[in-house]
Amino acid sequence: MNSSESLPPLRWNRMDIEQRLYGGGGRFTRVNMLRSSVVGLAISVLFYLPLIAFPKLPLSPMFLERGSTPYAIVFLSAWASFALIIKWRKLALQRLCLHEEYRVVPATPGFILAASSVDVVMNNIHNTVDDPRHFVLFNRIQIALSNLRNLGRVGDVEDILRAQGGHDESSMETSYSVLNSFVWAIPVLGFIGTVLGLSQAISQFGGVLQGAADMEAIKSSLQGVTGGLATAFETTLEALVAALLIQLWLAFLKKAEEEFLDECTEYCTRNVVNKLRIMVYEGDAE
C-alpha cells in the first residue's frame, strides 16, 4: 500500500493555511498575531510602493503628505485584514469536519455508544484527522468519549460536551480580542491625526497673523494652514473608512463562527448523545 493512502484525509499540518504559509498556526480558528503582523507589514509596503513611485496619483498626498498617522492606520488595517482572511480560511477547514463523508460515529441504527464501543469512534477519528486536538468538533467528541472509556459513566458525557461547548465559545470570543482592539485603535489614530493637523493649522495661522504685512503674504502663508486642515480631516476619513470595513467584515465572520459552533453542538447531540445507552452492567456499577 502506498504510504500516502494511509494518511488521514483531514491533515491540520498540511491543510491549515498558517501552517502552509509560515508554520506555528494557531489552534482551531485562532490566528498567530505575531507572525501575521510581519505579513501585515509586507502588505503595507506593497500598498505604499505604487504611491511612492507615482506621487501624482489621487491617493498619494493623502497617505504620503499627512504625517506619520496614515502609516500606522495602513499597517493596522493591513494586519487586521490579513488576520481576518486567515480566520476565514481556518474556519473553512474546521467546517469540513461536519461533512457527511467524515462521519466518525457509525450511522447504523443498531450502533450503541457505550464504554465498550468507544474505541470504534476513537479509531474513526484518528483515521479521519491527523491531530483531533486541532479540530473543534473532534476535540470535543474525543474529550467526552475519553471520559466515557476511562470512567464508564454514560451520564457524564452530555455534561462534558456541554461544558466543552461553553469552553469553545469562550475561546472563540477571546480569539477576536486583538482584532476588536484594532477596530478601536484605528479611529483613535484618525483622531490623533485630526488633533495634530488642527494644531499645525492653528499654530501656522497664528504666525500668519503676526508676521504678514500684506494680503499676498497672507495668501501665501495660508497654504501651510490649509495643509494642516487637510491632515486633520483626511486622516480621520482614512481611519473611519478602514474601521468601518474591518468592523463589518469582523461581524460577518464572527457570526459565521458562532453558527459553526452551534452546528457542532447539534452534531454532538444528534450523533453522540442520542447514541448513548446505559447498559445493564453499567447501571449496576453505578
C-alpha positions as semicolon CSV with decimal commas, in nm:
position;residue;x (nm);y (nm);z (nm)
1;M;0,000;0,000;0,000
2;N;0,125;0,348;-0,084
3;S;0,214;0,542;0,234
4;S;0,010;0,840;0,113
5;E;-0,301;0,622;0,106
6;S;-0,275;0,558;0,481
7;L;-0,272;0,928;0,569
8;P;-0,595;1,072;0,713
9;P;-0,796;1,291;0,473
10;L;-0,802;1,590;0,711
11;R;-0,445;1,691;0,797
12;W;-0,407;2,005;1,003
13;N;-0,032;2,020;0,944
14;R;-0,084;2,031;0,568
15;M;-0,425;2,198;0,530
16;D;-0,411;2,478;0,787
17;I;-0,327;2,799;0,598
18;E;-0,091;2,929;0,867
19;Q;0,100;2,602;0,875
20;R;0,144;2,625;0,499
21;L;0,247;2,992;0,495
22;Y;0,483;3,026;0,789
23;G;0,424;2,745;1,042
24;G;0,318;2,794;1,401
25;G;-0,052;2,816;1,322
26;G;-0,296;2,899;1,599
27;R;-0,527;2,630;1,735
28;F;-0,877;2,599;1,589
29;T;-0,953;2,938;1,427
30;R;-0,704;3,134;1,633
31;V;-0,452;3,343;1,440
32;N;-0,085;3,372;1,528
33;M;-0,094;3,750;1,558
34;L;0,283;3,792;1,595
35;R;0,364;3,617;1,269
36;S;0,068;3,767;1,087
37;S;0,200;4,113;1,179
38;V;0,501;4,050;0,954
39;V;0,268;3,977;0,663
40;G;0,064;4,287;0,752
41;L;0,383;4,493;0,734
42;A;0,467;4,346;0,394
43;I;0,116;4,428;0,267
44;S;0,160;4,786;0,390
45;V;0,487;4,818;0,200
46;L;0,321;4,686;-0,116
47;F;0,041;4,939;-0,070
48;Y;0,285;5,229;-0,046
49;L;0,515;5,127;-0,331
50;P;0,289;5,250;-0,617
51;L;0,204;5,566;-0,422
52;I;0,573;5,646;-0,385
53;A;0,651;5,551;-0,746
54;F;0,364;5,763;-0,880
55;P;0,327;6,064;-0,647
56;K;0,070;6,227;-0,875
57;L;-0,188;5,957;-0,805
58;P;-0,503;6,096;-0,635
59;L;-0,439;5,897;-0,316
60;S;-0,067;5,975;-0,287
61;P;-0,099;6,307;-0,100
62;M;-0,349;6,154;0,146
63;F;-0,108;5,882;0,254
64;L;0,234;6,041;0,192
65;E;0,193;6,406;0,293
66;R;-0,020;6,383;0,607
67;G;0,239;6,296;0,867
68;S;0,305;5,958;1,027
69;T;-0,054;5,877;1,128
70;P;-0,162;5,732;0,788
71;Y;0,128;5,485;0,800
72;A;0,003;5,345;1,131
73;I;-0,355;5,332;1,001
74;V;-0,249;5,141;0,689
75;F;-0,038;4,897;0,891
76;L;-0,311;4,814;1,144
77;S;-0,570;4,786;0,866
78;A;-0,349;4,551;0,663
79;W;-0,269;4,344;0,974
80;A;-0,636;4,313;1,070
81;S;-0,743;4,231;0,713
82;F;-0,485;3,957;0,678
83;A;-0,583;3,810;1,018
84;L;-0,948;3,802;0,910
85;I;-0,856;3,624;0,587
86;I;-0,661;3,366;0,790
87;K;-0,955;3,315;1,028
88;W;-1,191;3,272;0,733
89;R;-0,974;3,000;0,579
90;K;-0,922;2,828;0,916
91;L;-1,298;2,829;0,975
92;A;-1,349;2,671;0,632
93;L;-1,112;2,390;0,736
94;Q;-1,298;2,338;1,063
95;R;-1,631;2,315;0,882
96;L;-1,507;2,018;0,679
97;C;-1,549;1,804;0,991
98;L;-1,927;1,843;0,963
99;H;-1,940;1,687;0,617
100;E;-2,112;1,353;0,594
101;E;-1,808;1,190;0,434
102;Y;-1,612;1,249;0,756
103;R;-1,870;1,096;0,990
104;V;-1,692;0,925;1,280
105;V;-1,993;0,785;1,468
106;P;-2,146;0,492;1,276
107;A;-2,484;0,583;1,130
108;T;-2,624;0,230;1,157
109;P;-2,946;0,229;1,365
110;G;-2,823;-0,056;1,584
111;F;-2,500;0,115;1,694
112;I;-2,499;0,193;2,067
113;L;-2,238;0,424;2,215
114;A;-2,115;0,284;2,546
115;A;-1,783;0,228;2,721
116;S;-1,735;-0,092;2,523
117;S;-1,783;0,075;2,183
118;V;-1,588;0,397;2,238
119;D;-1,281;0,259;2,060
120;V;-1,477;0,230;1,736
121;V;-1,543;0,605;1,732
122;M;-1,195;0,695;1,855
123;N;-1,034;0,489;1,579
124;N;-1,259;0,657;1,323
125;I;-1,148;0,997;1,450
126;H;-0,780;0,913;1,422
127;N;-0,836;0,769;1,075
128;T;-1,005;1,093;0,969
129;V;-0,770;1,360;1,110
130;D;-0,401;1,373;1,191
131;D;-0,448;1,551;1,525
132;P;-0,800;1,579;1,675
133;R;-0,683;1,847;1,920
134;H;-0,672;2,099;1,635
135;F;-1,031;2,037;1,520
136;V;-1,311;2,184;1,731
137;L;-1,566;1,909;1,667
138;F;-1,338;1,607;1,701
139;N;-1,159;1,753;2,003
140;R;-1,496;1,794;2,175
141;I;-1,602;1,438;2,096
142;Q;-1,264;1,294;2,194
143;I;-1,266;1,462;2,537
144;A;-1,616;1,334;2,614
145;L;-1,552;0,979;2,493
146;S;-1,217;0,956;2,673
147;N;-1,405;1,019;2,994
148;L;-1,662;0,755;2,900
149;R;-1,392;0,500;2,823
150;N;-1,195;0,567;3,141
151;L;-1,482;0,600;3,388
152;G;-1,765;0,423;3,208
153;R;-2,018;0,685;3,316
154;V;-2,257;0,743;3,026
155;G;-2,446;1,012;3,217
156;D;-2,140;1,238;3,227
157;V;-2,093;1,254;2,850
158;E;-2,366;1,511;2,784
159;D;-2,239;1,733;3,066
160;I;-1,883;1,717;2,934
161;L;-1,999;1,802;2,581
162;R;-2,195;2,097;2,716
163;A;-1,900;2,220;2,922
164;Q;-1,660;2,182;2,630
165;G;-1,905;2,369;2,407
166;G;-1,901;2,659;2,651
167;H;-1,522;2,650;2,654
168;D;-1,512;2,659;2,274
169;E;-1,743;2,962;2,270
170;S;-1,522;3,140;2,523
171;S;-1,213;3,055;2,319
172;M;-1,381;3,193;2,008
173;E;-1,459;3,520;2,184
174;T;-1,101;3,566;2,304
175;S;-0,966;3,494;1,955
176;Y;-1,130;3,821;1,841
177;S;-0,993;4,034;2,127
178;V;-0,691;4,169;1,939
179;L;-0,898;4,236;1,626
180;N;-1,156;4,421;1,835
181;S;-0,876;4,635;1,976
182;F;-0,772;4,720;1,620
183;V;-1,125;4,838;1,541
184;W;-1,096;5,065;1,844
185;A;-0,738;5,179;1,779
186;I;-0,775;5,275;1,411
187;P;-1,033;5,555;1,471
188;V;-0,824;5,675;1,767
189;L;-0,529;5,711;1,530
190;G;-0,753;5,913;1,300
191;F;-0,849;6,146;1,585
192;I;-0,482;6,181;1,679
193;G;-0,414;6,284;1,320
194;T;-0,700;6,532;1,345
195;V;-0,557;6,688;1,660
196;L;-0,208;6,709;1,508
197;G;-0,343;6,861;1,188
198;L;-0,554;7,120;1,368
199;S;-0,265;7,204;1,598
200;Q;-0,043;7,257;1,296
201;A;-0,305;7,470;1,120
202;I;-0,371;7,688;1,427
203;S;-0,003;7,747;1,501
204;Q;0,067;7,842;1,140
205;F;-0,238;8,066;1,127
206;G;-0,114;8,247;1,436
207;G;0,219;8,300;1,263
208;V;0,039;8,437;0,958
209;L;-0,149;8,698;1,162
210;Q;0,166;8,810;1,338
211;G;0,413;8,822;1,050
212;A;0,214;8,901;0,737
213;A;0,239;9,260;0,614
214;D;0,013;9,248;0,311
215;M;-0,261;9,036;0,152
216;E;-0,028;8,849;-0,084
217;A;0,187;8,739;0,205
218;I;-0,122;8,624;0,391
219;K;-0,241;8,421;0,091
220;S;0,098;8,258;0,059
221;S;0,117;8,175;0,427
222;L;-0,236;8,031;0,433
223;Q;-0,118;7,740;0,216
224;G;0,051;7,592;0,522
225;V;-0,271;7,639;0,720
226;T;-0,480;7,451;0,462
227;G;-0,220;7,173;0,462
228;G;-0,274;7,127;0,835
229;L;-0,652;7,119;0,788
230;A;-0,612;6,858;0,513
231;T;-0,409;6,643;0,752
232;A;-0,679;6,682;1,018
233;F;-0,974;6,578;0,803
234;E;-0,814;6,324;0,569
235;T;-0,657;6,114;0,845
236;T;-0,997;6,096;1,016
237;L;-1,159;5,993;0,689
238;E;-0,900;5,718;0,629
239;A;-0,936;5,583;0,982
240;L;-1,317;5,582;0,988
241;V;-1,348;5,411;0,649
242;A;-1,089;5,146;0,744
243;A;-1,251;5,083;1,085
244;L;-1,599;5,056;0,931
245;L;-1,492;4,798;0,671
246;I;-1,298;4,590;0,923
247;Q;-1,584;4,601;1,175
248;L;-1,838;4,481;0,917
249;W;-1,604;4,206;0,799
250;L;-1,536;4,100;1,158
251;A;-1,908;4,093;1,243
252;F;-1,997;3,868;0,949
253;L;-1,707;3,632;1,022
254;K;-1,788;3,612;1,391
255;K;-2,149;3,532;1,309
256;A;-2,034;3,251;1,078
257;E;-1,811;3,111;1,354
258;E;-2,094;3,124;1,608
259;E;-2,317;2,934;1,365
260;F;-2,041;2,676;1,321
261;L;-2,020;2,620;1,699
262;D;-2,399;2,582;1,711
263;E;-2,376;2,321;1,435
264;C;-2,107;2,137;1,633
265;T;-2,338;2,128;1,936
266;E;-2,622;1,997;1,724
267;Y;-2,390;1,737;1,568
268;C;-2,281;1,611;1,911
269;T;-2,642;1,592;2,030
270;R;-2,759;1,404;1,724
271;N;-2,462;1,171;1,673
272;V;-2,320;1,124;2,023
273;V;-2,578;1,194;2,293
274;N;-2,860;1,024;2,104
275;K;-2,643;0,714;2,060
276;L;-2,574;0,675;2,432
277;R;-2,726;0,382;2,616
278;I;-2,677;0,273;2,975
279;M;-2,609;-0,098;2,964
280;V;-2,723;-0,328;3,246
281;Y;-2,375;-0,386;3,385
282;E;-2,306;-0,011;3,377
283;G;-2,623;0,061;3,574
284;D;-2,524;-0,199;3,830
285;A;-2,177;-0,049;3,858
286;E;-2,324;0,287;3,943
